[in-house]
Amino acid sequence: MPLYNVELALKCTMVVQAEDCDDARDIAYANWKEAIDDADARPMIHVTGDVTQERHLRDGWDGQCVPYGGDGNTRISTLLKHNA
């Protein structure tokens, strides 16, 4: 089965209680997952290209990673060899 790079964009507004802007940013980083769950936010999803070689991987992904939607065990490098 082919592999694809997919970009997720999410807009969610949170209100935090903080001492100042820097503190507000820190509190937001510490709580962003909870805020997304609370908002029941749905991301915008963009397929940004297929992955047929490891050099097509983006943002920290490499051949040793396991993709979403697969069997949960097989690494991308193995999948690319089988898809070639």
C-alpha positions as CSV (number, residue, x, y, z in Angstrom):
1,M,0.0,0.0,0.0
2,P,1.4,3.5,-0.9
3,L,2.7,6.0,1.6
4,Y,1.8,9.7,1.7
5,N,2.8,12.9,3.6
6,V,-0.2,14.4,5.2
7,E,-0.3,17.9,6.8
8,L,-2.7,18.6,9.6
9,A,-3.8,22.1,10.4
10,L,-5.9,22.8,13.5
11,K,-7.4,26.0,14.8
12,C,-8.4,26.0,18.4
13,T,-8.7,29.0,20.8
14,M,-7.9,28.5,24.5
15,V,-8.1,30.9,27.4
16,V,-5.4,30.6,30.0
17,Q,-4.7,32.2,33.4
18,A,-1.1,33.5,33.5
19,E,1.2,36.1,34.9
20,D,2.3,37.4,31.5
21,C,2.5,36.6,27.8
22,D,5.5,34.2,28.3
23,D,3.7,32.4,31.1
24,A,0.6,32.2,29.0
25,R,2.6,30.6,26.2
26,D,4.1,28.1,28.6
27,I,0.7,27.2,30.1
28,A,-0.8,26.8,26.5
29,Y,2.1,24.4,25.6
30,A,1.5,22.4,28.7
31,N,-2.3,22.1,28.1
32,W,-2.8,22.1,24.3
33,K,-3.8,18.5,24.0
34,E,-6.5,18.9,26.6
35,A,-7.7,22.0,24.9
36,I,-8.0,20.2,21.6
37,D,-9.9,17.3,23.2
38,D,-12.2,19.8,25.1
39,A,-12.9,21.7,21.8
40,D,-13.6,18.4,19.9
41,A,-11.6,20.2,17.2
42,R,-11.5,18.6,13.7
43,P,-8.3,19.3,11.7
44,M,-8.0,20.4,8.1
45,I,-6.1,17.6,6.4
46,H,-4.0,18.1,3.2
47,V,-2.2,15.3,1.4
48,T,1.0,17.0,0.4
49,G,2.6,14.2,-1.7
50,D,3.4,10.6,-2.0
51,V,6.4,8.9,-0.4
52,T,8.2,6.6,-2.7
53,Q,11.7,7.2,-1.3
54,E,13.0,8.1,2.2
55,R,14.1,11.5,0.9
56,H,10.4,12.4,0.5
57,L,9.8,12.1,4.2
58,R,9.3,15.4,6.1
59,D,9.4,16.9,9.6
60,G,11.5,14.4,11.5
61,W,10.1,11.3,9.9
62,D,12.7,8.7,8.7
63,G,12.8,5.1,7.5
64,Q,12.8,3.8,11.0
65,C,9.4,5.3,11.8
66,V,6.2,3.3,11.7
67,P,3.4,5.0,9.7
68,Y,-0.1,5.5,10.8
69,G,-2.7,3.2,9.2
70,G,-0.4,0.2,8.8
71,D,0.1,-2.9,11.0
72,G,1.7,-0.9,13.8
73,N,5.0,-2.7,13.5
74,T,6.5,-2.4,10.0
75,R,8.9,0.4,9.5
76,I,8.7,2.8,6.5
77,S,12.1,1.6,5.1
78,T,10.7,-1.9,4.8
79,L,7.4,-0.7,3.3
80,L,9.3,1.3,0.7
81,K,11.3,-1.7,-0.3
82,H,8.1,-3.8,-0.7
83,N,6.4,-1.0,-2.7
84,A,9.3,-0.5,-5.1
